[in-house]
Amino acid sequence: MEQTAIRTSIDLPRELHRRLHEAAARKGCSARKLILAGIEQAIGEPELSRPARRLTLDESLVPPAGRRIDFTNEELYDLIEFP
């Protein structure tokens, strides 16, 4: 064991311990190596993943209630009275 390593112990259920050693034998490695690989994989994954795509502002997030009214700028200027 490396000098920078820390020894720890855990209690495994008997069935899980048996399956661990069987899996290690199938892979041709030690149970220690299999445990370390599993821990590395578990802590190597990011905790929060970003969304795959960004939101676009092309369409509204909340659907409009009622009917949609389309006006051109000129039509709006005709409806609004300016001082």
N, CA, C and O atoms as a GROMACS GRO file, in nm:
protein
  332
    1MET      N    1   0.085  -0.118   0.000
    1MET     CA    2   0.000   0.000   0.000
    1MET      C    3   0.090   0.125   0.000
    1MET      O    4   0.196   0.125   0.062
    2GLU      N    5   0.045   0.229  -0.070
    2GLU     CA    6   0.121   0.353  -0.078
    2GLU      C    7   0.127   0.421   0.057
    2GLU      O    8   0.040   0.402   0.142
    3GLN      N    9   0.231   0.502   0.077
    3GLN     CA   10   0.243   0.575   0.203
    3GLN      C   11   0.138   0.685   0.213
    3GLN      O   12   0.104   0.728   0.323
    4THR      N   13   0.088   0.732   0.099
    4THR     CA   14  -0.013   0.837   0.102
    4THR      C   15  -0.154   0.781   0.112
    4THR      O   16  -0.252   0.856   0.113
    5ALA      N   17  -0.167   0.651   0.120
    5ALA     CA   18  -0.298   0.587   0.128
    5ALA      C   19  -0.348   0.587   0.272
    5ALA      O   20  -0.269   0.590   0.366
    6ILE      N   21  -0.479   0.584   0.287
    6ILE     CA   22  -0.542   0.577   0.418
    6ILE      C   23  -0.622   0.448   0.424
    6ILE      O   24  -0.702   0.419   0.335
    7ARG      N   25  -0.600   0.372   0.527
    7ARG     CA   26  -0.675   0.246   0.543
    7ARG      C   27  -0.811   0.277   0.605
    7ARG      O   28  -0.822   0.354   0.700
    8THR      N   29  -0.912   0.216   0.548
    8THR     CA   30  -1.047   0.233   0.601
    8THR      C   31  -1.117   0.098   0.595
    8THR      O   32  -1.072   0.006   0.527
    9SER      N   33  -1.225   0.087   0.665
    9SER     CA   34  -1.300  -0.038   0.661
    9SER      C   35  -1.449  -0.007   0.652
    9SER      O   36  -1.497   0.094   0.702
   10ILE      N   37  -1.520  -0.097   0.586
   10ILE     CA   38  -1.665  -0.086   0.574
   10ILE      C   39  -1.724  -0.224   0.598
   10ILE      O   40  -1.658  -0.326   0.578
   11ASP      N   41  -1.848  -0.226   0.641
   11ASP     CA   42  -1.918  -0.352   0.659
   11ASP      C   43  -2.005  -0.375   0.536
   11ASP      O   44  -2.093  -0.295   0.505
   12LEU      N   45  -1.979  -0.485   0.467
   12LEU     CA   46  -2.058  -0.521   0.349
   12LEU      C   47  -2.149  -0.638   0.383
   12LEU      O   48  -2.112  -0.726   0.461
   13PRO      N   49  -2.268  -0.638   0.327
   13PRO     CA   50  -2.351  -0.757   0.342
   13PRO      C   51  -2.279  -0.878   0.279
   13PRO      O   52  -2.208  -0.863   0.180
   14ARG      N   53  -2.298  -0.993   0.336
   14ARG     CA   54  -2.227  -1.114   0.292
   14ARG      C   55  -2.248  -1.142   0.143
   14ARG      O   56  -2.152  -1.177   0.074
   15GLU      N   57  -2.370  -1.126   0.094
   15GLU     CA   58  -2.400  -1.153  -0.047
   15GLU      C   59  -2.327  -1.054  -0.138
   15GLU      O   60  -2.275  -1.093  -0.243
   16LEU      N   61  -2.323  -0.928  -0.099
   16LEU     CA   62  -2.253  -0.827  -0.179
   16LEU      C   63  -2.103  -0.855  -0.181
   16LEU      O   64  -2.039  -0.839  -0.285
   17HIS      N   65  -2.048  -0.897  -0.070
   17HIS     CA   66  -1.906  -0.932  -0.062
   17HIS      C   67  -1.874  -1.048  -0.156
   17HIS      O   68  -1.772  -1.048  -0.225
   18ARG      N   69  -1.961  -1.147  -0.158
   18ARG     CA   70  -1.940  -1.262  -0.246
   18ARG      C   71  -1.945  -1.217  -0.392
   18ARG      O   72  -1.860  -1.257  -0.472
   19ARG      N   73  -2.045  -1.134  -0.427
   19ARG     CA   74  -2.058  -1.088  -0.565
   19ARG      C   75  -1.941  -1.000  -0.606
   19ARG      O   76  -1.899  -1.002  -0.722
   20LEU      N   77  -1.887  -0.922  -0.512
   20LEU     CA   78  -1.770  -0.839  -0.539
   20LEU      C   79  -1.651  -0.925  -0.579
   20LEU      O   80  -1.584  -0.896  -0.678
   21HIS      N   81  -1.624  -1.028  -0.502
   21HIS     CA   82  -1.511  -1.115  -0.531
   21HIS      C   83  -1.532  -1.195  -0.661
   21HIS      O   84  -1.437  -1.221  -0.734
   22GLU      N   85  -1.655  -1.233  -0.689
   22GLU     CA   86  -1.684  -1.301  -0.815
   22GLU      C   87  -1.660  -1.208  -0.934
   22GLU      O   88  -1.600  -1.249  -1.034
   23ALA      N   89  -1.706  -1.083  -0.923
   23ALA     CA   90  -1.686  -0.987  -1.032
   23ALA      C   91  -1.538  -0.958  -1.052
   23ALA      O   92  -1.492  -0.946  -1.166
   24ALA      N   93  -1.463  -0.946  -0.944
   24ALA     CA   94  -1.319  -0.922  -0.954
   24ALA      C   95  -1.250  -1.040  -1.022
   24ALA      O   96  -1.160  -1.020  -1.104
   25ALA      N   97  -1.292  -1.162  -0.989
   25ALA     CA   98  -1.232  -1.280  -1.052
   25ALA      C   99  -1.265  -1.284  -1.201
   25ALA      O  100  -1.179  -1.318  -1.283
   26ARG      N  101  -1.388  -1.248  -1.237
   26ARG     CA  102  -1.425  -1.246  -1.380
   26ARG      C  103  -1.343  -1.143  -1.457
   26ARG      O  104  -1.306  -1.166  -1.572
   27LYS      N  105  -1.315  -1.029  -1.393
   27LYS     CA  106  -1.240  -0.923  -1.460
   27LYS      C  107  -1.090  -0.945  -1.450
   27LYS      O  108  -1.012  -0.876  -1.516
   28GLY      N  109  -1.049  -1.039  -1.369
   28GLY     CA  110  -0.906  -1.068  -1.354
   28GLY      C  111  -0.831  -0.964  -1.274
   28GLY      O  112  -0.715  -0.936  -1.301
   29CYS      N  113  -0.898  -0.906  -1.175
   29CYS     CA  114  -0.832  -0.807  -1.090
   29CYS      C  115  -0.869  -0.835  -0.945
   29CYS      O  116  -0.948  -0.925  -0.916
   30SER      N  117  -0.812  -0.757  -0.856
   30SER     CA  118  -0.844  -0.775  -0.714
   30SER      C  119  -0.972  -0.702  -0.678
   30SER      O  120  -1.015  -0.612  -0.750
   31ALA      N  121  -1.031  -0.741  -0.568
   31ALA     CA  122  -1.151  -0.672  -0.520
   31ALA      C  123  -1.117  -0.528  -0.485
   31ALA      O  124  -1.198  -0.438  -0.506
   32ARG      N  125  -0.997  -0.504  -0.431
   32ARG     CA  126  -0.953  -0.368  -0.398
   32ARG      C  127  -0.952  -0.281  -0.521
   32ARG      O  128  -1.000  -0.168  -0.519
   33LYS      N  129  -0.898  -0.333  -0.629
   33LYS     CA  130  -0.890  -0.256  -0.753
   33LYS      C  131  -1.030  -0.226  -0.807
   33LYS      O  132  -1.055  -0.116  -0.857
   34LEU      N  133  -1.120  -0.321  -0.796
   34LEU     CA  134  -1.258  -0.301  -0.842
   34LEU      C  135  -1.329  -0.196  -0.756
   34LEU      O  136  -1.403  -0.113  -0.808
   35ILE      N  137  -1.306  -0.199  -0.625
   35ILE     CA  138  -1.367  -0.101  -0.535
   35ILE      C  139  -1.313   0.038  -0.567
   35ILE      O  140  -1.390   0.134  -0.575
   36LEU      N  141  -1.180   0.051  -0.584
   36LEU     CA  142  -1.122   0.182  -0.615
   36LEU      C  143  -1.174   0.237  -0.748
   36LEU      O  144  -1.198   0.357  -0.759
   37ALA      N  145  -1.190   0.151  -0.847
   37ALA     CA  146  -1.243   0.196  -0.976
   37ALA      C  147  -1.386   0.244  -0.961
   37ALA      O  148  -1.425   0.343  -1.023
   38GLY      N  149  -1.466   0.176  -0.879
   38GLY     CA  150  -1.604   0.218  -0.856
   38GLY      C  151  -1.612   0.352  -0.784
   38GLY      O  152  -1.697   0.434  -0.816
   39ILE      N  153  -1.524   0.373  -0.688
   39ILE     CA  154  -1.522   0.500  -0.615
   39ILE      C  155  -1.480   0.612  -0.709
   39ILE      O  156  -1.540   0.719  -0.709
   40GLU      N  157  -1.375   0.588  -0.789
   40GLU     CA  158  -1.329   0.689  -0.885
   40GLU      C  159  -1.441   0.728  -0.981
   40GLU      O  160  -1.460   0.846  -1.011
   41GLN      N  161  -1.514   0.630  -1.029
   41GLN     CA  162  -1.623   0.657  -1.122
   41GLN      C  163  -1.733   0.737  -1.053
   41GLN      O  164  -1.790   0.829  -1.112
   42ALA      N  165  -1.765   0.704  -0.928
   42ALA     CA  166  -1.873   0.772  -0.857
   42ALA      C  167  -1.839   0.917  -0.826
   42ALA      O  168  -1.926   1.004  -0.838
   43ILE      N  169  -1.716   0.946  -0.788
   43ILE     CA  170  -1.682   1.085  -0.754
   43ILE      C  171  -1.633   1.163  -0.874
   43ILE      O  172  -1.620   1.285  -0.866
   44GLY      N  173  -1.606   1.097  -0.984
   44GLY     CA  174  -1.560   1.166  -1.104
   44GLY      C  175  -1.672   1.228  -1.183
   44GLY      O  176  -1.647   1.314  -1.268
   45GLU      N  177  -1.796   1.188  -1.159
   45GLU     CA  178  -1.910   1.240  -1.232
   45GLU      C  179  -1.949   1.376  -1.177
   45GLU      O  180  -1.948   1.396  -1.055
   46PRO      N  181  -1.982   1.471  -1.264
   46PRO     CA  182  -2.025   1.602  -1.214
   46PRO      C  183  -2.157   1.589  -1.139
   46PRO      O  184  -2.244   1.512  -1.178
   47GLU      N  185  -2.170   1.665  -1.031
   47GLU     CA  186  -2.292   1.656  -0.951
   47GLU      C  187  -2.410   1.718  -1.023
   47GLU      O  188  -2.520   1.662  -1.024
   48LEU      N  189  -2.388   1.833  -1.084
   48LEU     CA  190  -2.494   1.901  -1.156
   48LEU      C  191  -2.452   1.912  -1.302
   48LEU      O  192  -2.343   1.961  -1.333
   49SER      N  193  -2.536   1.868  -1.388
   49SER     CA  194  -2.504   1.881  -1.529
   49SER      C  195  -2.581   1.997  -1.588
   49SER      O  196  -2.695   2.025  -1.549
   50ARG      N  197  -2.519   2.064  -1.682
   50ARG     CA  198  -2.584   2.177  -1.747
   50ARG      C  199  -2.683   2.125  -1.850
   50ARG      O  200  -2.668   2.014  -1.900
   51PRO      N  201  -2.782   2.205  -1.883
   51PRO     CA  202  -2.876   2.161  -1.986
   51PRO      C  203  -2.806   2.142  -2.119
   51PRO      O  204  -2.709   2.211  -2.150
   52ALA      N  205  -2.854   2.049  -2.197
   52ALA     CA  206  -2.791   2.018  -2.325
   52ALA      C  207  -2.802   2.134  -2.422
   52ALA      O  208  -2.715   2.152  -2.507
   53ARG      N  209  -2.907   2.213  -2.411
   53ARG     CA  210  -2.923   2.326  -2.503
   53ARG      C  211  -2.967   2.448  -2.424
   53ARG      O  212  -3.021   2.436  -2.314
   54ARG      N  213  -2.944   2.562  -2.482
   54ARG     CA  214  -2.987   2.686  -2.417
   54ARG      C  215  -3.126   2.723  -2.463
   54ARG      O  216  -3.170   2.683  -2.571
   55LEU      N  217  -3.196   2.798  -2.381
   55LEU     CA  218  -3.329   2.844  -2.417
   55LEU      C  219  -3.319   2.950  -2.525
   55LEU      O  220  -3.227   3.032  -2.524
   56THR      N  221  -3.412   2.948  -2.614
   56THR     CA  222  -3.416   3.053  -2.716
   56THR      C  223  -3.530   3.148  -2.683
   56THR      O  224  -3.626   3.110  -2.617
   57LEU      N  225  -3.517   3.270  -2.728
   57LEU     CA  226  -3.621   3.368  -2.703
   57LEU      C  227  -3.714   3.382  -2.823
   57LEU      O  228  -3.797   3.473  -2.827
   58ASP      N  229  -3.700   3.294  -2.919
   58ASP     CA  230  -3.784   3.299  -3.038
   58ASP      C  231  -3.930   3.271  -3.007
   58ASP      O  232  -4.020   3.331  -3.067
   59GLU      N  233  -3.955   3.182  -2.915
   59GLU     CA  234  -4.093   3.150  -2.878
   59GLU      C  235  -4.111   3.175  -2.729
   59GLU      O  236  -4.016   3.165  -2.652
   60SER      N  237  -4.231   3.208  -2.690
   60SER     CA  238  -4.254   3.241  -2.550
   60SER      C  239  -4.250   3.116  -2.463
   60SER      O  240  -4.285   3.006  -2.507
   61LEU      N  241  -4.205   3.135  -2.340
   61LEU     CA  242  -4.199   3.023  -2.246
   61LEU      C  243  -4.338   2.987  -2.195
   61LEU      O  244  -4.367   2.870  -2.168
   62VAL      N  245  -4.424   3.088  -2.180
   62VAL     CA  246  -4.560   3.067  -2.134
   62VAL      C  247  -4.653   3.091  -2.252
   62VAL      O  248  -4.649   3.199  -2.312
   63PRO      N  249  -4.736   2.996  -2.287
   63PRO     CA  250  -4.826   3.018  -2.400
   63PRO      C  251  -4.923   3.132  -2.371
   63PRO      O  252  -4.973   3.145  -2.260
   64PRO      N  253  -4.949   3.216  -2.471
   64PRO     CA  254  -5.039   3.329  -2.449
   64PRO      C  255  -5.182   3.282  -2.427
   64PRO      O  256  -5.226   3.182  -2.484
   65ALA      N  257  -5.254   3.357  -2.345
   65ALA     CA  258  -5.394   3.326  -2.321
   65ALA      C  259  -5.478   3.408  -2.419
   65ALA      O  260  -5.451   3.526  -2.441
   66GLY      N  261  -5.576   3.348  -2.476
   66GLY     CA  262  -5.661   3.419  -2.570
   66GLY      C  263  -5.604   3.415  -2.711
   66GLY      O  264  -5.516   3.335  -2.742
   67ARG      N  265  -5.656   3.504  -2.795
   67ARG     CA  266  -5.612   3.502  -2.934
   67ARG      C  267  -5.495   3.596  -2.954
   67ARG      O  268  -5.481   3.694  -2.881
   68ARG      N  269  -5.414   3.568  -3.051
   68ARG     CA  270  -5.297   3.649  -3.082
   68ARG      C  271  -5.338   3.760  -3.178
   68ARG      O  272  -5.409   3.736  -3.276
   69ILE      N  273  -5.294   3.882  -3.149
   69ILE     CA  274  -5.326   3.997  -3.233
   69ILE      C  275  -5.196   4.045  -3.296
   69ILE      O  276  -5.101   4.080  -3.226
   70ASP      N  277  -5.192   4.048  -3.426
   70ASP     CA  278  -5.074   4.094  -3.498
   70ASP      C  279  -5.096   4.234  -3.551
   70ASP      O  280  -5.194   4.260  -3.622
   71PHE      N  281  -5.007   4.325  -3.516
   71PHE     CA  282  -5.009   4.462  -3.565
   71PHE      C  283  -4.874   4.494  -3.625
   71PHE      O  284  -4.771   4.445  -3.579
   72THR      N  285  -4.874   4.574  -3.725
   72THR     CA  286  -4.748   4.630  -3.774
   72THR      C  287  -4.719   4.756  -3.694
   72THR      O  288  -4.807   4.808  -3.625
   73ASN      N  289  -4.597   4.805  -3.701
   73ASN     CA  290  -4.562   4.928  -3.630
   73ASN      C  291  -4.647   5.045  -3.676
   73ASN      O  292  -4.691   5.126  -3.594
   74GLU      N  293  -4.671   5.054  -3.803
   74GLU     CA  294  -4.752   5.165  -3.855
   74GLU      C  295  -4.894   5.161  -3.800
   74GLU      O  296  -4.951   5.265  -3.766
   75GLU      N  297  -4.952   5.041  -3.790
   75GLU     CA  298  -5.088   5.028  -3.736
   75GLU      C  299  -5.092   5.069  -3.588
   75GLU      O  300  -5.188   5.131  -3.543
   76LEU      N  301  -4.987   5.032  -3.513
   76LEU     CA  302  -4.981   5.071  -3.372
   76LEU      C  303  -4.969   5.222  -3.358
   76LEU      O  304  -5.036   5.282  -3.273
   77TYR      N  305  -4.885   5.285  -3.440
   77TYR     CA  306  -4.870   5.430  -3.433
   77TYR      C  307  -5.002   5.501  -3.466
   77TYR      O  308  -5.030   5.607  -3.411
   78ASP      N  309  -5.081   5.443  -3.554
   78ASP     CA  310  -5.211   5.502  -3.587
   78ASP      C  311  -5.308   5.492  -3.470
   78ASP      O  312  -5.395   5.578  -3.454
   79LEU      N  313  -5.295   5.387  -3.387
   79LEU     CA  314  -5.387   5.368  -3.276
   79LEU      C  315  -5.349   5.451  -3.153
   79LEU      O  316  -5.436   5.486  -3.073
   80ILE      N  317  -5.221   5.482  -3.138
   80ILE     CA  318  -5.174   5.554  -3.019
   80ILE      C  319  -5.170   5.703  -3.049
   80ILE      O  320  -5.117   5.746  -3.152
   81GLU      N  321  -5.227   5.782  -2.959
   81GLU     CA  322  -5.224   5.927  -2.976
   81GLU      C  323  -5.101   5.983  -2.905
   81GLU      O  324  -5.085   5.964  -2.784
   82PHE      N  325  -5.018   6.050  -2.977
   82PHE     CA  326  -4.899   6.112  -2.920
   82PHE      C  327  -4.927   6.261  -2.899
   82PHE      O  328  -4.996   6.322  -2.980
   83PRO      N  329  -4.873   6.320  -2.790
   83PRO     CA  330  -4.899   6.464  -2.763
   83PRO      C  331  -4.834   6.555  -2.864
   83PRO      O  332  -4.847   6.677  -2.854
   0.00000   0.00000   0.00000
